[in-house]
Amino acid sequence: QVLGDVERATECVLRGSLAGGRLIGFHLDDERRLVGAVIHGQAADVAVELEELLRRGVVIDDPTRLLDGNLRPADAVVA
């Protein structure tokens, strides 16, 4: 599932893998603003959470936090 506008992204941070059955690709622009996401094998509430983050136009201070599979997307964007 593709959310937002991944075409505007200049950076993509991948959490998980297609081979592993679960993936979130966080797509960031030059200002590290979350502009899109690609998800696979995630619960519906993760898509809803990501859509809200996209609407808010959150800026990611520390993109390495996006890699932490123990954090929900909303928790990963807060440094």
Biopython code that builds the backbone (N, CA, C, O; Angstrom):
import numpy as np
from Bio.PDB.StructureBuilder import StructureBuilder

atoms = [
    (1, "GLN", "N", (0.853, -1.164, 0.000)),
    (1, "GLN", "CA", (0.000, 0.000, 0.000)),
    (1, "GLN", "C", (0.901, 1.229, 0.000)),
    (1, "GLN", "O", (1.869, 1.300, 0.757)),
    (2, "VAL", "N", (0.576, 2.191, -0.851)),
    (2, "VAL", "CA", (1.334, 3.430, -0.950)),
    (2, "VAL", "C", (0.493, 4.553, -0.353)),
    (2, "VAL", "O", (-0.676, 4.727, -0.695)),
    (3, "LEU", "N", (1.117, 5.312, 0.549)),
    (3, "LEU", "CA", (0.451, 6.431, 1.201)),
    (3, "LEU", "C", (1.220, 7.710, 0.887)),
    (3, "LEU", "O", (2.448, 7.687, 0.796)),
    (4, "GLY", "N", (0.518, 8.812, 0.722)),
    (4, "GLY", "CA", (1.178, 10.085, 0.478)),
    (4, "GLY", "C", (1.751, 10.168, -0.923)),
    (4, "GLY", "O", (1.267, 9.523, -1.853)),
    (5, "ASP", "N", (2.799, 10.981, -1.055)),
    (5, "ASP", "CA", (3.413, 11.254, -2.356)),
    (5, "ASP", "C", (4.875, 10.821, -2.326)),
    (5, "ASP", "O", (5.760, 11.638, -2.075)),
    (6, "VAL", "N", (5.127, 9.552, -2.577)),
    (6, "VAL", "CA", (6.489, 9.022, -2.527)),
    (6, "VAL", "C", (7.379, 9.612, -3.608)),
    (6, "VAL", "O", (8.603, 9.556, -3.489)),
    (7, "GLU", "N", (6.797, 10.177, -4.658)),
    (7, "GLU", "CA", (7.577, 10.785, -5.744)),
    (7, "GLU", "C", (8.367, 12.003, -5.271)),
    (7, "GLU", "O", (9.398, 12.334, -5.856)),
    (8, "ARG", "N", (7.899, 12.668, -4.229)),
    (8, "ARG", "CA", (8.576, 13.862, -3.705)),
    (8, "ARG", "C", (9.772, 13.506, -2.829)),
    (8, "ARG", "O", (10.556, 14.383, -2.468)),
    (9, "ALA", "N", (9.918, 12.252, -2.489)),
    (9, "ALA", "CA", (10.963, 11.830, -1.549)),
    (9, "ALA", "C", (12.350, 11.871, -2.169)),
    (9, "ALA", "O", (12.538, 11.581, -3.350)),
    (10, "THR", "N", (13.318, 12.242, -1.333)),
    (10, "THR", "CA", (14.725, 12.186, -1.717)),
    (10, "THR", "C", (15.472, 11.153, -0.874)),
    (10, "THR", "O", (16.644, 10.870, -1.119)),
    (11, "GLU", "N", (14.783, 10.597, 0.116)),
    (11, "GLU", "CA", (15.383, 9.589, 0.998)),
    (11, "GLU", "C", (14.298, 8.600, 1.412)),
    (11, "GLU", "O", (13.146, 8.974, 1.628)),
    (12, "CYS", "N", (14.686, 7.341, 1.516)),
    (12, "CYS", "CA", (13.758, 6.317, 1.985)),
    (12, "CYS", "C", (14.452, 5.506, 3.073)),
    (12, "CYS", "O", (15.565, 5.011, 2.892)),
    (13, "VAL", "N", (13.769, 5.385, 4.201)),
    (13, "VAL", "CA", (14.267, 4.578, 5.308)),
    (13, "VAL", "C", (13.374, 3.342, 5.384)),
    (13, "VAL", "O", (12.165, 3.447, 5.589)),
    (14, "LEU", "N", (13.993, 2.159, 5.213)),
    (14, "LEU", "CA", (13.226, 0.905, 5.205)),
    (14, "LEU", "C", (13.319, 0.204, 6.543)),
    (14, "LEU", "O", (14.402, -0.002, 7.090)),
    (15, "ARG", "N", (12.146, -0.157, 7.058)),
    (15, "ARG", "CA", (12.045, -0.968, 8.275)),
    (15, "ARG", "C", (11.448, -2.307, 7.873)),
    (15, "ARG", "O", (10.357, -2.361, 7.307)),
    (16, "GLY", "N", (12.159, -3.379, 8.163)),
    (16, "GLY", "CA", (11.682, -4.704, 7.792)),
    (16, "GLY", "C", (12.053, -5.040, 6.359)),
    (16, "GLY", "O", (12.931, -4.415, 5.764)),
    (17, "SER", "N", (11.356, -6.058, 5.805)),
    (17, "SER", "CA", (11.638, -6.473, 4.432)),
    (17, "SER", "C", (10.424, -7.177, 3.844)),
    (17, "SER", "O", (9.573, -7.695, 4.567)),
    (18, "LEU", "N", (10.363, -7.186, 2.513)),
    (18, "LEU", "CA", (9.307, -7.944, 1.842)),
    (18, "LEU", "C", (9.487, -9.429, 2.108)),
    (18, "LEU", "O", (8.513, -10.148, 2.332)),
    (19, "ALA", "N", (10.744, -9.892, 2.084)),
    (19, "ALA", "CA", (11.020, -11.309, 2.331)),
    (19, "ALA", "C", (10.553, -11.729, 3.720)),
    (19, "ALA", "O", (10.096, -12.855, 3.915)),
    (20, "GLY", "N", (10.671, -10.814, 4.687)),
    (20, "GLY", "CA", (10.231, -11.097, 6.044)),
    (20, "GLY", "C", (8.732, -10.941, 6.234)),
    (20, "GLY", "O", (8.201, -11.289, 7.289)),
    (21, "GLY", "N", (8.045, -10.420, 5.222)),
    (21, "GLY", "CA", (6.586, -10.304, 5.268)),
    (21, "GLY", "C", (6.061, -9.027, 5.884)),
    (21, "GLY", "O", (4.848, -8.820, 5.918)),
    (22, "ARG", "N", (6.942, -8.158, 6.374)),
    (22, "ARG", "CA", (6.516, -6.900, 6.990)),
    (22, "ARG", "C", (7.494, -5.806, 6.586)),
    (22, "ARG", "O", (8.708, -5.959, 6.723)),
    (23, "LEU", "N", (6.956, -4.711, 6.092)),
    (23, "LEU", "CA", (7.808, -3.629, 5.604)),
    (23, "LEU", "C", (7.107, -2.295, 5.792)),
    (23, "LEU", "O", (5.902, -2.167, 5.577)),
    (24, "ILE", "N", (7.895, -1.298, 6.201)),
    (24, "ILE", "CA", (7.461, 0.099, 6.126)),
    (24, "ILE", "C", (8.604, 0.854, 5.472)),
    (24, "ILE", "O", (9.742, 0.800, 5.941)),
    (25, "GLY", "N", (8.304, 1.550, 4.401)),
    (25, "GLY", "CA", (9.261, 2.447, 3.774)),
    (25, "GLY", "C", (8.832, 3.871, 4.076)),
    (25, "GLY", "O", (7.797, 4.332, 3.593)),
    (26, "PHE", "N", (9.623, 4.560, 4.870)),
    (26, "PHE", "CA", (9.340, 5.952, 5.224)),
    (26, "PHE", "C", (10.014, 6.844, 4.185)),
    (26, "PHE", "O", (11.238, 6.815, 4.055)),
    (27, "HIS", "N", (9.253, 7.623, 3.455)),
    (27, "HIS", "CA", (9.783, 8.467, 2.380)),
    (27, "HIS", "C", (9.861, 9.915, 2.857)),
    (27, "HIS", "O", (8.854, 10.523, 3.219)),
    (28, "LEU", "N", (11.085, 10.454, 2.848)),
    (28, "LEU", "CA", (11.354, 11.791, 3.371)),
    (28, "LEU", "C", (11.824, 12.717, 2.253)),
    (28, "LEU", "O", (12.464, 12.282, 1.296)),
    (29, "ASP", "N", (11.493, 14.007, 2.393)),
    (29, "ASP", "CA", (11.984, 14.985, 1.421)),
    (29, "ASP", "C", (13.310, 15.582, 1.906)),
    (29, "ASP", "O", (13.876, 15.115, 2.894)),
    (30, "ASP", "N", (13.799, 16.603, 1.219)),
    (30, "ASP", "CA", (15.083, 17.230, 1.558)),
    (30, "ASP", "C", (15.124, 17.791, 2.973)),
    (30, "ASP", "O", (16.195, 17.886, 3.573)),
    (31, "GLU", "N", (13.977, 18.159, 3.504)),
    (31, "GLU", "CA", (13.900, 18.728, 4.854)),
    (31, "GLU", "C", (13.601, 17.655, 5.902)),
    (31, "GLU", "O", (13.327, 17.965, 7.062)),
    (32, "ARG", "N", (13.659, 16.396, 5.481)),
    (32, "ARG", "CA", (13.336, 15.236, 6.329)),
    (32, "ARG", "C", (11.871, 15.233, 6.771)),
    (32, "ARG", "O", (11.528, 14.693, 7.822)),
    (33, "ARG", "N", (11.024, 15.841, 5.957)),
    (33, "ARG", "CA", (9.579, 15.808, 6.203)),
    (33, "ARG", "C", (9.044, 14.503, 5.639)),
    (33, "ARG", "O", (9.387, 14.116, 4.522)),
    (34, "LEU", "N", (8.207, 13.826, 6.407)),
    (34, "LEU", "CA", (7.581, 12.595, 5.931)),
    (34, "LEU", "C", (6.564, 12.958, 4.856)),
    (34, "LEU", "O", (5.566, 13.621, 5.137)),
    (35, "VAL", "N", (6.821, 12.521, 3.621)),
    (35, "VAL", "CA", (5.938, 12.865, 2.498)),
    (35, "VAL", "C", (5.225, 11.649, 1.933)),
    (35, "VAL", "O", (4.288, 11.792, 1.147)),
    (36, "GLY", "N", (5.658, 10.448, 2.325)),
    (36, "GLY", "CA", (5.020, 9.241, 1.822)),
    (36, "GLY", "C", (5.467, 8.021, 2.598)),
    (36, "GLY", "O", (6.415, 8.067, 3.382)),
    (37, "ALA", "N", (4.766, 6.935, 2.361)),
    (37, "ALA", "CA", (5.116, 5.667, 2.993)),
    (37, "ALA", "C", (4.628, 4.528, 2.115)),
    (37, "ALA", "O", (3.619, 4.642, 1.419)),
    (38, "VAL", "N", (5.363, 3.433, 2.163)),
    (38, "VAL", "CA", (4.949, 2.194, 1.517)),
    (38, "VAL", "C", (4.887, 1.155, 2.623)),
    (38, "VAL", "O", (5.842, 0.984, 3.381)),
    (39, "ILE", "N", (3.760, 0.464, 2.712)),
    (39, "ILE", "CA", (3.620, -0.536, 3.766)),
    (39, "ILE", "C", (3.185, -1.871, 3.177)),
    (39, "ILE", "O", (2.466, -1.940, 2.180)),
    (40, "HIS", "N", (3.647, -2.919, 3.831)),
    (40, "HIS", "CA", (3.288, -4.280, 3.431)),
    (40, "HIS", "C", (3.252, -5.133, 4.690)),
    (40, "HIS", "O", (4.180, -5.092, 5.498)),
    (41, "GLY", "N", (2.189, -5.902, 4.857)),
    (41, "GLY", "CA", (2.088, -6.823, 5.981)),
    (41, "GLY", "C", (1.880, -6.150, 7.323)),
    (41, "GLY", "O", (2.177, -6.736, 8.364)),
    (42, "GLN", "N", (1.372, -4.922, 7.311)),
    (42, "GLN", "CA", (1.141, -4.168, 8.545)),
    (42, "GLN", "C", (-0.348, -4.163, 8.880)),
    (42, "GLN", "O", (-1.194, -4.288, 7.995)),
    (43, "ALA", "N", (-0.652, -4.018, 10.151)),
    (43, "ALA", "CA", (-2.042, -3.913, 10.596)),
    (43, "ALA", "C", (-2.657, -2.618, 10.071)),
    (43, "ALA", "O", (-1.946, -1.649, 9.807)),
    (44, "ALA", "N", (-3.961, -2.608, 9.924)),
    (44, "ALA", "CA", (-4.671, -1.439, 9.391)),
    (44, "ALA", "C", (-4.422, -0.191, 10.224)),
    (44, "ALA", "O", (-4.379, 0.910, 9.675)),
    (45, "ASP", "N", (-4.258, -0.334, 11.534)),
    (45, "ASP", "CA", (-4.058, 0.845, 12.367)),
    (45, "ASP", "C", (-2.714, 1.522, 12.093)),
    (45, "ASP", "O", (-2.568, 2.716, 12.353)),
    (46, "VAL", "N", (-1.735, 0.786, 11.576)),
    (46, "VAL", "CA", (-0.451, 1.388, 11.209)),
    (46, "VAL", "C", (-0.654, 2.319, 10.014)),
    (46, "VAL", "O", (-0.074, 3.403, 9.972)),
    (47, "ALA", "N", (-1.460, 1.911, 9.056)),
    (47, "ALA", "CA", (-1.764, 2.768, 7.903)),
    (47, "ALA", "C", (-2.472, 4.041, 8.355)),
    (47, "ALA", "O", (-2.153, 5.129, 7.877)),
    (48, "VAL", "N", (-3.415, 3.917, 9.257)),
    (48, "VAL", "CA", (-4.142, 5.083, 9.775)),
    (48, "VAL", "C", (-3.179, 6.022, 10.494)),
    (48, "VAL", "O", (-3.251, 7.239, 10.325)),
    (49, "GLU", "N", (-2.282, 5.460, 11.289)),
    (49, "GLU", "CA", (-1.288, 6.255, 12.020)),
    (49, "GLU", "C", (-0.360, 7.001, 11.053)),
    (49, "GLU", "O", (-0.068, 8.181, 11.250)),
    (50, "LEU", "N", (0.096, 6.307, 10.014)),
    (50, "LEU", "CA", (0.969, 6.937, 9.030)),
    (50, "LEU", "C", (0.245, 8.033, 8.259)),
    (50, "LEU", "O", (0.829, 9.079, 7.979)),
    (51, "GLU", "N", (-1.015, 7.807, 7.913)),
    (51, "GLU", "CA", (-1.793, 8.832, 7.214)),
    (51, "GLU", "C", (-1.913, 10.095, 8.061)),
    (51, "GLU", "O", (-1.859, 11.202, 7.527)),
    (52, "GLU", "N", (-2.074, 9.942, 9.367)),
    (52, "GLU", "CA", (-2.155, 11.096, 10.257)),
    (52, "GLU", "C", (-0.813, 11.837, 10.300)),
    (52, "GLU", "O", (-0.779, 13.067, 10.268)),
    (53, "LEU", "N", (0.275, 11.094, 10.372)),
    (53, "LEU", "CA", (1.605, 11.716, 10.367)),
    (53, "LEU", "C", (1.842, 12.470, 9.059)),
    (53, "LEU", "O", (2.419, 13.558, 9.065)),
    (54, "LEU", "N", (1.405, 11.904, 7.954)),
    (54, "LEU", "CA", (1.532, 12.565, 6.651)),
    (54, "LEU", "C", (0.708, 13.847, 6.612)),
    (54, "LEU", "O", (1.173, 14.868, 6.106)),
    (55, "ARG", "N", (-0.498, 13.801, 7.139)),
    (55, "ARG", "CA", (-1.356, 15.004, 7.175)),
    (55, "ARG", "C", (-0.703, 16.113, 7.991)),
    (55, "ARG", "O", (-0.793, 17.289, 7.641)),
    (56, "ARG", "N", (-0.044, 15.726, 9.080)),
    (56, "ARG", "CA", (0.608, 16.710, 9.961)),
    (56, "ARG", "C", (1.917, 17.226, 9.384)),
    (56, "ARG", "O", (2.429, 18.250, 9.837)),
    (57, "GLY", "N", (2.466, 16.532, 8.389)),
    (57, "GLY", "CA", (3.725, 16.969, 7.778)),
    (57, "GLY", "C", (4.888, 16.937, 8.742)),
    (57, "GLY", "O", (5.683, 17.876, 8.792)),
    (58, "VAL", "N", (4.997, 15.862, 9.510)),
    (58, "VAL", "CA", (6.035, 15.773, 10.537)),
    (58, "VAL", "C", (7.433, 15.759, 9.924)),
    (58, "VAL", "O", (7.661, 15.198, 8.852)),
    (59, "VAL", "N", (8.360, 16.395, 10.637)),
    (59, "VAL", "CA", (9.765, 16.391, 10.268)),
    (59, "VAL", "C", (10.473, 15.394, 11.178)),
    (59, "VAL", "O", (10.275, 15.397, 12.393)),
    (60, "ILE", "N", (11.289, 14.552, 10.584)),
    (60, "ILE", "CA", (11.978, 13.491, 11.315)),
    (60, "ILE", "C", (13.350, 14.005, 11.749)),
    (60, "ILE", "O", (14.232, 14.213, 10.915)),
    (61, "ASP", "N", (13.525, 14.205, 13.040)),
    (61, "ASP", "CA", (14.807, 14.695, 13.559)),
    (61, "ASP", "C", (15.887, 13.627, 13.481)),
    (61, "ASP", "O", (17.037, 13.931, 13.166)),
    (62, "ASP", "N", (15.528, 12.381, 13.765)),
    (62, "ASP", "CA", (16.498, 11.286, 13.807)),
    (62, "ASP", "C", (15.969, 10.104, 12.998)),
    (62, "ASP", "O", (15.280, 9.245, 13.549)),
    (63, "PRO", "N", (16.278, 10.043, 11.694)),
    (63, "PRO", "CA", (15.758, 8.968, 10.844)),
    (63, "PRO", "C", (16.136, 7.555, 11.316)),
    (63, "PRO", "O", (15.452, 6.595, 10.962)),
    (64, "THR", "N", (17.194, 7.410, 12.095)),
    (64, "THR", "CA", (17.564, 6.072, 12.563)),
    (64, "THR", "C", (16.507, 5.485, 13.500)),
    (64, "THR", "O", (16.402, 4.264, 13.621)),
    (65, "ARG", "N", (15.728, 6.333, 14.157)),
    (65, "ARG", "CA", (14.647, 5.839, 15.025)),
    (65, "ARG", "C", (13.567, 5.114, 14.212)),
    (65, "ARG", "O", (12.868, 4.245, 14.734)),
    (66, "LEU", "N", (13.440, 5.475, 12.939)),
    (66, "LEU", "CA", (12.436, 4.830, 12.087)),
    (66, "LEU", "C", (12.743, 3.351, 11.880)),
    (66, "LEU", "O", (11.848, 2.581, 11.532)),
    (67, "LEU", "N", (13.981, 2.946, 12.085)),
    (67, "LEU", "CA", (14.393, 1.553, 11.898)),
    (67, "LEU", "C", (13.967, 0.645, 13.048)),
    (67, "LEU", "O", (13.943, -0.577, 12.897)),
    (68, "ASP", "N", (13.632, 1.229, 14.187)),
    (68, "ASP", "CA", (13.322, 0.453, 15.392)),
    (68, "ASP", "C", (11.932, -0.172, 15.295)),
    (68, "ASP", "O", (10.918, 0.508, 15.450)),
    (69, "GLY", "N", (11.906, -1.468, 15.037)),
    (69, "GLY", "CA", (10.643, -2.185, 14.907)),
    (69, "GLY", "C", (9.842, -2.286, 16.186)),
    (69, "GLY", "O", (8.682, -2.699, 16.160)),
    (70, "ASN", "N", (10.444, -1.915, 17.311)),
    (70, "ASN", "CA", (9.727, -1.927, 18.587)),
    (70, "ASN", "C", (8.918, -0.655, 18.806)),
    (70, "ASN", "O", (8.099, -0.584, 19.722)),
    (71, "LEU", "N", (9.152, 0.355, 17.960)),
    (71, "LEU", "CA", (8.437, 1.616, 18.087)),
    (71, "LEU", "C", (7.330, 1.723, 17.052)),
    (71, "LEU", "O", (7.514, 1.369, 15.887)),
    (72, "ARG", "N", (6.192, 2.211, 17.485)),
    (72, "ARG", "CA", (5.130, 2.526, 16.525)),
    (72, "ARG", "C", (5.613, 3.719, 15.703)),
    (72, "ARG", "O", (6.442, 4.492, 16.184)),
    (73, "PRO", "N", (5.119, 3.888, 14.479)),
    (73, "PRO", "CA", (5.564, 5.020, 13.659)),
    (73, "PRO", "C", (5.477, 6.363, 14.369)),
    (73, "PRO", "O", (6.412, 7.158, 14.274)),
    (74, "ALA", "N", (4.392, 6.640, 15.075)),
    (74, "ALA", "CA", (4.242, 7.933, 15.759)),
    (74, "ALA", "C", (5.300, 8.106, 16.839)),
    (74, "ALA", "O", (5.774, 9.219, 17.065)),
    (75, "ASP", "N", (5.674, 7.028, 17.505)),
    (75, "ASP", "CA", (6.695, 7.111, 18.543)),
    (75, "ASP", "C", (8.086, 7.258, 17.935)),
    (75, "ASP", "O", (8.969, 7.861, 18.544)),
    (76, "ALA", "N", (8.282, 6.715, 16.748)),
    (76, "ALA", "CA", (9.597, 6.771, 16.093)),
    (76, "ALA", "C", (9.913, 8.154, 15.553)),
    (76, "ALA", "O", (11.086, 8.494, 15.403)),
    (77, "VAL", "N", (8.904, 8.962, 15.258)),
    (77, "VAL", "CA", (9.170, 10.287, 14.693)),
    (77, "VAL", "C", (9.506, 11.312, 15.758)),
    (77, "VAL", "O", (10.025, 12.382, 15.440)),
    (78, "VAL", "N", (9.224, 11.012, 17.002)),
    (78, "VAL", "CA", (9.511, 11.928, 18.097)),
    (78, "VAL", "C", (10.891, 11.623, 18.652)),
    (78, "VAL", "O", (11.146, 10.522, 19.139)),
    (79, "ALA", "N", (11.784, 12.612, 18.576)),
    (79, "ALA", "CA", (13.155, 12.403, 19.065)),
    (79, "ALA", "C", (13.201, 12.604, 20.571)),
    (79, "ALA", "O", (14.264, 12.473, 21.179)),
]
sb = StructureBuilder()
sb.init_structure("model")
sb.init_model(0)
sb.init_chain("A")
sb.init_seg("    ")
for serial, (resi, resn, name, xyz) in enumerate(atoms, 1):
    if name == "N":
        sb.init_residue(resn, " ", resi, " ")
    sb.init_atom(name, np.array(xyz, "f"), 0.0, 1.0, " ", f" {name:<3s}", serial, name[0])
structure = sb.get_structure()
